[in-house]
Amino acid sequence: MDRKIGLSRHIEMVRIWISRKSTIPVREQLSAQLRFGILSGRLVPAERLPSIRDLARRLKIHANTVSAVYLDLAAGGWVTAKAGSGVFVHDIKSARVDDGIEGFVRTWIEEGLHRGFTVEALHDEFAKATREFRPKAEPRNLLVVHTDLHFARILAAEIEEAAGCAVRYSLPREACSPEFQDSLVLTTASAAALISDLPQDRRLLIPLKTIEQMLTGVKQPPSPFLIGIVSRSESILKWVSLLIAALGGSGNDVIARNPALPKWREGLAACDRVVTDVLAAAEVPKQIRPIVLRLVPDSFLEEARKLVTVEKA
Protein backbone atom coordinates (compact mmCIF):
# COMPACT_ATOMS: atom_id res chain seq x y z
CA MET A 1 0.00 0.00 0.00
CA ASP A 2 1.33 3.44 -0.95
CA ARG A 3 1.61 6.11 1.76
CA LYS A 4 1.40 9.90 1.30
CA ILE A 5 1.92 12.47 4.06
CA GLY A 6 2.64 16.16 4.52
CA LEU A 7 5.69 17.52 6.35
CA SER A 8 5.93 20.04 9.17
CA ARG A 9 4.28 23.46 8.68
CA HIS A 10 4.53 22.99 4.89
CA ILE A 11 1.98 20.19 5.09
CA GLU A 12 0.16 21.35 1.95
CA MET A 13 3.34 22.02 -0.04
CA VAL A 14 5.62 19.06 0.60
CA ARG A 15 4.26 15.57 0.15
CA ILE A 16 6.05 12.27 0.68
CA TRP A 17 4.99 9.29 -1.42
CA ILE A 18 6.23 5.86 -0.36
CA SER A 19 5.37 3.12 -2.85
CA ARG A 20 5.44 -0.42 -1.53
CA LYS A 21 5.17 -1.77 -5.08
CA SER A 22 8.22 0.08 -6.38
CA THR A 23 11.50 -1.69 -7.06
CA ILE A 24 13.25 1.41 -5.70
CA PRO A 25 14.12 0.89 -2.01
CA VAL A 26 12.04 2.89 0.49
CA ARG A 27 15.23 4.52 1.75
CA GLU A 28 16.01 5.91 -1.71
CA GLN A 29 12.43 7.09 -2.23
CA LEU A 30 12.39 9.03 1.03
CA SER A 31 15.85 10.51 0.54
CA ALA A 32 15.12 11.72 -3.01
CA GLN A 33 11.87 13.39 -2.04
CA LEU A 34 13.33 15.16 0.98
CA ARG A 35 16.18 16.46 -1.17
CA PHE A 36 13.64 17.65 -3.70
CA GLY A 37 11.78 19.54 -0.99
CA ILE A 38 14.99 21.24 0.08
CA LEU A 39 16.23 21.98 -3.43
CA SER A 40 12.88 23.38 -4.56
CA GLY A 41 12.58 25.61 -1.52
CA ARG A 42 9.48 23.94 -0.18
CA LEU A 43 11.54 23.00 2.87
CA VAL A 44 13.24 26.25 3.85
CA PRO A 45 16.61 26.69 5.57
CA ALA A 46 16.53 26.20 9.34
CA GLU A 47 13.18 24.39 9.19
CA ARG A 48 12.95 21.49 11.61
CA LEU A 49 12.11 18.12 10.07
CA PRO A 50 9.87 15.61 11.87
CA SER A 51 11.58 13.44 14.44
CA ILE A 52 12.74 10.02 13.36
CA ARG A 53 10.03 8.31 15.37
CA ASP A 54 7.28 10.65 14.15
CA LEU A 55 8.16 10.34 10.46
CA ALA A 56 8.53 6.57 10.73
CA ARG A 57 5.12 6.35 12.39
CA ARG A 58 3.43 8.52 9.76
CA LEU A 59 4.94 6.60 6.84
CA LYS A 60 4.63 3.24 8.59
CA ILE A 61 8.26 2.40 7.90
CA HIS A 62 11.09 1.33 10.20
CA ALA A 63 12.69 4.06 12.29
CA ASN A 64 16.13 2.78 11.23
CA THR A 65 15.25 3.65 7.63
CA VAL A 66 14.40 7.24 8.55
CA SER A 67 17.54 7.49 10.69
CA ALA A 68 19.71 6.26 7.80
CA VAL A 69 18.13 8.81 5.43
CA TYR A 70 18.73 11.68 7.88
CA LEU A 71 22.36 10.57 8.30
CA ASP A 72 22.83 10.46 4.51
CA LEU A 73 21.32 13.93 4.11
CA ALA A 74 23.54 15.29 6.88
CA ALA A 75 26.63 13.78 5.27
CA GLY A 76 25.67 15.38 1.96
CA GLY A 77 25.14 18.80 3.49
CA TRP A 78 21.37 18.85 2.99
CA VAL A 79 20.47 18.98 6.70
CA THR A 80 22.13 19.70 10.03
CA ALA A 81 21.55 17.44 13.03
CA LYS A 82 21.63 19.22 16.39
CA ALA A 83 21.85 17.02 19.47
CA GLY A 84 18.75 17.36 21.62
CA SER A 85 17.05 19.71 19.15
CA GLY A 86 16.42 17.72 15.99
CA VAL A 87 17.26 17.78 12.30
CA PHE A 88 17.14 21.11 10.44
CA VAL A 89 17.23 22.04 6.75
CA HIS A 90 20.59 23.42 5.71
CA ASP A 91 20.99 26.49 3.49
CA ILE A 92 22.29 24.91 0.30
CA LYS A 93 22.02 27.91 -2.05
CA SER A 94 25.66 28.91 -1.74
CA ALA A 95 27.02 25.47 -0.89
CA ARG A 96 25.67 23.71 -4.00
CA VAL A 97 26.21 26.23 -6.79
CA ASP A 98 28.67 23.97 -8.54
CA ASP A 99 28.22 20.36 -7.46
CA GLY A 100 29.47 18.69 -10.63
CA ILE A 101 27.79 15.61 -12.05
CA GLU A 102 26.32 14.61 -8.68
CA GLY A 103 24.47 17.90 -8.43
CA PHE A 104 23.31 17.62 -12.04
CA VAL A 105 21.84 14.17 -11.49
CA ARG A 106 20.18 15.18 -8.24
CA THR A 107 18.67 18.25 -9.87
CA TRP A 108 17.34 16.09 -12.71
CA ILE A 109 15.72 13.71 -10.22
CA GLU A 110 14.22 16.52 -8.18
CA GLU A 111 12.84 18.19 -11.29
CA GLY A 112 11.31 14.92 -12.42
CA LEU A 113 9.63 14.42 -9.06
CA HIS A 114 8.35 17.99 -9.17
CA ARG A 115 6.72 17.25 -12.51
CA GLY A 116 4.93 14.29 -11.04
CA PHE A 117 7.10 11.39 -12.21
CA THR A 118 7.82 8.58 -9.75
CA VAL A 119 11.33 7.64 -8.71
CA GLU A 120 10.80 4.25 -10.33
CA ALA A 121 9.76 5.81 -13.66
CA LEU A 122 12.81 8.07 -13.63
CA HIS A 123 15.06 5.09 -12.87
CA ASP A 124 13.62 3.07 -15.78
CA GLU A 125 13.90 5.94 -18.25
CA PHE A 126 17.47 6.66 -17.20
CA ALA A 127 18.41 3.00 -17.77
CA LYS A 128 16.75 3.08 -21.20
CA ALA A 129 18.48 6.31 -22.20
CA THR A 130 21.82 4.95 -21.01
CA ARG A 131 21.51 2.00 -23.38
CA GLU A 132 20.52 4.25 -26.29
CA PHE A 133 23.25 6.82 -25.82
CA ARG A 134 26.09 4.43 -24.99
CA PRO A 135 28.66 4.49 -27.81
CA LYS A 136 28.61 1.47 -30.06
CA ALA A 137 31.33 -0.97 -29.06
CA GLU A 138 34.28 -1.12 -31.40
CA PRO A 139 35.34 -4.55 -32.63
CA ARG A 140 38.13 -6.08 -30.59
CA ASN A 141 41.18 -8.05 -31.63
CA LEU A 142 41.27 -11.23 -29.58
CA LEU A 143 44.39 -12.85 -28.12
CA VAL A 144 44.29 -16.19 -26.31
CA VAL A 145 47.13 -16.82 -23.87
CA HIS A 146 48.12 -19.84 -21.78
CA THR A 147 51.28 -21.37 -20.35
CA ASP A 148 50.56 -24.36 -22.61
CA LEU A 149 50.97 -22.70 -26.01
CA HIS A 150 49.29 -25.60 -27.84
CA PHE A 151 46.31 -25.33 -25.51
CA ALA A 152 46.07 -21.60 -26.30
CA ARG A 153 46.18 -22.42 -30.00
CA ILE A 154 43.32 -24.93 -29.65
CA LEU A 155 41.13 -22.45 -27.77
CA ALA A 156 41.94 -19.77 -30.34
CA ALA A 157 40.93 -22.15 -33.15
CA GLU A 158 37.52 -22.83 -31.57
CA ILE A 159 36.85 -19.13 -30.99
CA GLU A 160 38.12 -18.21 -34.45
CA GLU A 161 35.77 -20.72 -36.08
CA ALA A 162 32.77 -19.32 -34.20
CA ALA A 163 33.67 -15.63 -34.54
CA GLY A 164 34.63 -15.82 -38.20
CA CYS A 165 37.81 -13.81 -37.80
CA ALA A 166 41.45 -14.37 -36.95
CA VAL A 167 42.19 -15.00 -33.25
CA ARG A 168 45.82 -14.94 -32.21
CA TYR A 169 47.48 -16.88 -29.40
CA SER A 170 50.65 -16.60 -27.35
CA LEU A 171 52.25 -17.21 -23.97
CA PRO A 172 51.01 -14.94 -21.13
CA ARG A 173 54.25 -12.97 -20.93
CA GLU A 174 53.72 -11.71 -24.50
CA ALA A 175 50.31 -10.19 -23.76
CA CYS A 176 51.90 -6.86 -22.73
CA SER A 177 54.02 -6.52 -25.86
CA PRO A 178 53.32 -3.60 -28.25
CA GLU A 179 52.17 -6.11 -30.86
CA PHE A 180 49.11 -6.98 -28.77
CA GLN A 181 48.45 -3.67 -27.00
CA ASP A 182 45.05 -3.25 -28.68
CA SER A 183 43.92 -6.84 -28.09
CA LEU A 184 41.45 -8.21 -25.59
CA VAL A 185 43.38 -10.94 -23.78
CA LEU A 186 41.54 -14.20 -23.14
CA THR A 187 42.65 -17.02 -20.88
CA THR A 188 41.32 -19.72 -18.58
CA ALA A 189 41.01 -19.55 -14.80
CA SER A 190 44.22 -21.54 -14.36
CA ALA A 191 46.27 -18.79 -16.03
CA ALA A 192 44.27 -15.76 -14.88
CA ALA A 193 46.84 -14.70 -12.29
CA LEU A 194 49.48 -14.33 -15.01
CA ILE A 195 47.58 -11.51 -16.72
CA SER A 196 46.15 -9.85 -13.59
CA ASP A 197 48.35 -6.79 -14.16
CA LEU A 198 46.46 -5.93 -17.33
CA PRO A 199 43.61 -3.40 -17.04
CA GLN A 200 40.32 -5.12 -16.31
CA ASP A 201 38.82 -4.03 -19.63
CA ARG A 202 41.68 -5.77 -21.46
CA ARG A 203 41.20 -9.26 -20.03
CA LEU A 204 38.45 -11.84 -20.06
CA LEU A 205 38.19 -15.40 -18.73
CA ILE A 206 37.28 -18.28 -21.01
CA PRO A 207 35.06 -20.81 -19.24
CA LEU A 208 35.65 -24.45 -20.13
CA LYS A 209 33.17 -27.25 -20.55
CA THR A 210 33.12 -30.01 -17.98
CA ILE A 211 34.07 -33.53 -19.04
CA GLU A 212 30.38 -34.47 -18.90
CA GLN A 213 29.47 -31.58 -21.21
CA MET A 214 32.20 -32.54 -23.65
CA LEU A 215 30.93 -36.11 -23.80
CA THR A 216 27.26 -35.24 -24.24
CA GLY A 217 25.87 -37.49 -26.99
CA VAL A 218 28.96 -39.69 -27.09
CA LYS A 219 28.01 -43.37 -26.93
CA GLN A 220 30.06 -45.28 -24.37
CA PRO A 221 31.67 -48.47 -25.70
CA PRO A 222 31.18 -51.72 -23.78
CA SER A 223 33.61 -52.17 -20.91
CA PRO A 224 36.49 -52.88 -20.89
CA PHE A 225 37.54 -50.48 -23.63
CA LEU A 226 40.60 -48.70 -24.98
CA ILE A 227 40.53 -44.98 -25.72
CA GLY A 228 43.13 -43.05 -27.65
CA ILE A 229 43.64 -39.37 -26.83
CA VAL A 230 45.36 -37.31 -29.52
CA SER A 231 46.53 -33.74 -28.91
CA ARG A 232 49.62 -31.60 -29.08
CA SER A 233 48.55 -30.02 -25.79
CA GLU A 234 49.99 -31.63 -22.68
CA SER A 235 47.17 -30.04 -20.70
CA ILE A 236 44.59 -32.01 -22.67
CA LEU A 237 46.57 -35.23 -22.49
CA LYS A 238 46.71 -34.89 -18.70
CA TRP A 239 42.92 -34.91 -18.57
CA VAL A 240 42.97 -38.57 -19.57
CA SER A 241 42.38 -39.85 -16.06
CA LEU A 242 39.39 -37.54 -15.70
CA LEU A 243 37.99 -38.86 -18.94
CA ILE A 244 38.21 -42.45 -17.75
CA ALA A 245 36.54 -41.57 -14.48
CA ALA A 246 33.73 -39.85 -16.33
CA LEU A 247 33.11 -42.87 -18.54
CA GLY A 248 33.29 -45.30 -15.60
CA GLY A 249 33.78 -49.06 -15.78
CA SER A 250 36.66 -51.27 -14.81
CA GLY A 251 39.52 -52.60 -16.85
CA ASN A 252 39.48 -49.57 -19.12
CA ASP A 253 42.65 -48.09 -20.51
CA VAL A 254 43.81 -45.02 -22.35
CA ILE A 255 46.73 -44.27 -24.61
CA ALA A 256 47.88 -40.67 -25.02
CA ARG A 257 49.39 -39.63 -28.33
CA ASN A 258 51.11 -36.35 -29.18
CA PRO A 259 51.51 -35.78 -32.96
CA ALA A 260 54.73 -33.89 -32.24
CA LEU A 261 56.40 -37.14 -31.13
CA PRO A 262 57.70 -40.04 -33.30
CA LYS A 263 55.46 -43.05 -33.93
CA TRP A 264 52.47 -41.34 -32.34
CA ARG A 265 50.02 -43.17 -34.62
CA GLU A 266 50.92 -46.59 -33.23
CA GLY A 267 48.05 -48.32 -31.44
CA LEU A 268 45.35 -45.89 -32.52
CA ALA A 269 43.73 -48.37 -34.91
CA ALA A 270 43.16 -50.79 -32.03
CA CYS A 271 41.27 -48.21 -29.92
CA ASP A 272 37.52 -48.47 -29.36
CA ARG A 273 37.36 -44.69 -29.46
CA VAL A 274 39.81 -42.01 -30.56
CA VAL A 275 39.28 -38.58 -29.06
CA THR A 276 40.97 -35.43 -30.37
CA ASP A 277 40.86 -31.67 -30.07
CA VAL A 278 39.69 -29.55 -33.03
CA LEU A 279 43.20 -29.23 -34.49
CA ALA A 280 44.45 -32.78 -33.94
CA ALA A 281 41.38 -34.18 -35.69
CA ALA A 282 42.99 -33.33 -39.03
CA GLU A 283 46.16 -35.24 -38.13
CA VAL A 284 44.81 -38.69 -37.31
CA PRO A 285 44.87 -41.38 -40.02
CA LYS A 286 41.98 -41.07 -42.48
CA GLN A 287 40.53 -44.48 -41.62
CA ILE A 288 39.91 -43.30 -38.06
CA ARG A 289 36.82 -41.21 -37.36
CA PRO A 290 37.64 -39.42 -34.11
CA ILE A 291 35.37 -37.86 -31.52
CA VAL A 292 36.25 -34.18 -31.52
CA LEU A 293 36.10 -32.59 -28.09
CA ARG A 294 35.20 -28.92 -28.06
CA LEU A 295 36.34 -27.12 -24.96
CA VAL A 296 34.61 -23.72 -25.13
CA PRO A 297 30.88 -23.43 -24.26
CA ASP A 298 28.49 -22.07 -26.89
CA SER A 299 27.53 -19.18 -24.59
CA PHE A 300 31.08 -17.84 -24.61
CA LEU A 301 31.44 -18.34 -28.36
CA GLU A 302 28.36 -16.16 -28.83
CA GLU A 303 29.95 -13.51 -26.62
CA ALA A 304 33.13 -13.69 -28.70
CA ARG A 305 31.12 -13.12 -31.89
CA LYS A 306 29.73 -9.92 -30.41
CA LEU A 307 33.18 -8.72 -29.38
CA VAL A 308 34.48 -8.83 -32.93
CA THR A 309 31.33 -7.59 -34.69
CA VAL A 310 30.11 -4.01 -35.05
CA GLU A 311 26.34 -3.62 -35.00
CA LYS A 312 24.95 -1.92 -38.07
CA ALA A 313 23.25 1.40 -37.41
N, C-alpha and C positions, 0 to 999 in steps of 0.2 A: 504494500500500500504506500502511495506517495504521500509525503508530508509537506505542508506549506505553512510557514509562520512569518510574523513580522518581527523586527528587531527594535528594541529600545524605544526611544521617543519618535523614531522614524518608522513607526509600525506600518504606516500606509505607503511608505516610499521604498523600503528595503524588504524584499521577500526572499525567503530561503526555501528552495524546492529540493527535497531529498527523494530520489526515485529508487525504490527497492528493486525495480525491474532492470535498472541500468547495469551495464557491464562495467561502468566507471565506479571505482570504489567510493563509498560514502565519504571517506576522508577527503578525497580529491574534489568531490562535488561541493562539500561545505567550504573547503579552502578557496576554490575558484570563485564562489559566489560572494564570500566575504571580501576577497580582494577586489572584486568588481564594485562592491558597495563603496569601498574606500577610494578606488581609482576614479569612480564616477562622481564622487562628492556626496553621495547619499549618506555615507557615514563620515561625519566631519571630524577633523583633527580634535583630539582631546576627548572625544565621545567615549563613554564607558560601554563596553560590550557586555552582554549578559554573562553571568557567572557560568563556569563550566557545568555545574550541576543543573542550573536553570535551563541552559540551552539544550543540554542532553535530555532533560525531561520533556521539553517542548517538542523536540524532534523525535523523541523516542529512540535515541541511539545511545551507545555506550559513552559514559563520561570520559573514558580513556581516549576515545576518538576525538572528542571536542578538545581535550587537553593537548593531544598531539597536533591538532590544527593550530591552536593558539601558539604553541611552541614554534611551529614552522613559520607562522606569520611574524612572530617576534624575531626569529633568526633572519628573516628576509627584510626586516625594517618596516613592516606594514603596521605593527602594533607595538606598544610598550607595556610590559607587565610590571606592575608596581605591587610589591609585597604588602598584603593586608588591605589593598585598595581595589585591585582588579586589573583588568586588561583594557587599555585605552588606545584609540586610533592614533596612529602617528602621522605627522604632517609630512607627506611624501612629495609635495610639489617641487621642492628644491632638491630633494635627495634622489629623485628618480627621473631627472631631466634626460639623462643619457644613460640608459641601462642596457645598451647593446641588444643582442638578439633575444636575451631573456625578457627584457622589457617589451620588445616588439611582440613576442609570442603572447605574453600575458595580456597586453593591450588588445590583441586580436581576439583572445578568448573572452575578455571582459566585454568587448564590443559585441561579440556574437551573443553573449548572454543578455545583454541589454536589448538586443533586437528580438529576443524571444526564442532563440535556438537553445536546445539542451546541450549539456556538456557532452553527452554521448553522440549527438548529431555532429557536433564540431569535431570530435575525435574521429568519427568515421570519414567525414569529408576531408580532414587533413591527411588521413592515411591514403585515401583515394588520390588526392592531389599529389602526394609524394610519389606514388607509383607513376603518375602521368608525366611529372616534370623531371623525374630522375633521368639523367643522360643515358642514352643507349650504350650498353656495354660494348666495348671494343673487342674484337676477336683476340684470343690469347694464343701465343705459341706455347706448346706443352713440352715439358721435359720430364722424363721419368728417371729417377735415380734410385740406386740400391747398391749395397756393398757387393752383391752378386750381380756382376754386369750382365750376365746372360739372363738372369731373372728380370732385370730392368728391361732388357730387350724384348722379352716375351710379353711383359705387361704393355710395353709401348706398342707392340704389334697388335694386340687385342684392341687397344684404345684407338689406334690408327685406323683399323678396319671399320670400327663403328663410327668414328668421327669423320672419316673420309678425307683426312689430311695428314700430312707428315707429322709424326710424333718422335722427337729425338730421345735419346737415352744416354746416361753417363753414370760415373761413380759420384757419390755425394759431394766429394771435395771439389768437383768441377762445377757445381751449381752456381758458385759465386763468380765464375770467370766472366769477363766481358762478353764472351760469345753468347752466353745465356742470360744476360742481364734483363732482357725483356720477357723472359719465359716464366710461365707458372710452373713451379716445381712440384711434381707428384711423387709420392713414395708411400710405402706401407708403414704400418705402425711400428714394425721392428726397426726401421731406419729413421723414424721421425726425429729422434734426438740429434741426428747428424745434420739436420737442416734447420734446427730450432733457431739459429741466429738470423735466418732470413726473415724479412718482414712478414707479418701474418697474411697479408694479401698476396704474397708471392708463393705460398705453399699450401698444399692440399693433400689430405690423406686418401689413399686408394684402399677401400675395403676389399677384402678377399672372400670368396665363397668358402663355405665349410666343405669338408670332404663329402658330407651327405648331399649338399647342393650340387657339387660337381658330378656326383654319381647318379643324380636323378635320371631315371629312365634307362639306366644301364642294367642289363640283365645279368644277374650273378651266375657264373658257371657252377656246375655241381662240384662239391668239395670231395677230395682235395683238388686244388687247381694251381696252376703256375701263371703268374702275371709278369709281363715284361714292362718295365718303365723306361721310356726313352726321353732323354732331355739333356741339353748341354748345361742346364742349371743344376748346380749341386744342391741348391735349396730345394728344388722339386724332387730330386732323387732322394733326399733325406726324409721326405714325407712318406716314403714307402711303408714304413711300419704303421703309420696312421691309416694308410689305405687298406692294409691287411686287416687291421682292427675294425675298420668300418664295414668291411665285407663279411667278417666273422668266419667261423668254421675252423676246423683243425687240420693240420697236415698241409696247410697252404704254404706256398713259397713265392718269392719274388726275385726277379733278376733285374738289376739296374744297369742301364746301358747309356753311355755318354758318347755321342757321335764324334766327339773330338779325340777319342781314344782308339787305338788299333783294335781290329777284330770285334768291334762293338756289335756287329750284326749276329754274331754267333749265339745260338740258342733261342733267338726270337721266333723262329718258325715252329718251335715246339711249345710255345706258350698258348694257354687257353685264351688269354686276352693280352693285347699289347696296348698300353696307354701312353699317349704322348702329349706334349704341349702343342700350341698352334704352329710353332715353327718346326719342331722336330717331326711333325706329321709328314712333311714333304721329304724327309730323309730316310724313312724306313723303306725296306724293299717293297716293290709294287704289289707283290702277291699278298702282302699283309694289309688288312684293313683296320687301322688302329682306332681306338676310342680317343677322341681329342678332348682333353680337359681344358675348359675355359675357366680362368681364375677370377676374372673381374665381373661383378654382378651387373645385370642389365640396367639397374637404377643408376649406377655410376656412369655407365657408358652413355646413357641419355644425358646426364649432366655434362659429360665431356663434349658431346655434340653441341650443346648450347654454348659452351665456353669458346668454341672455335667458329661459331656462326653468328653473323650479324643479322638481326631481325630487319626485314624490309619495312620501310616506312609506309 
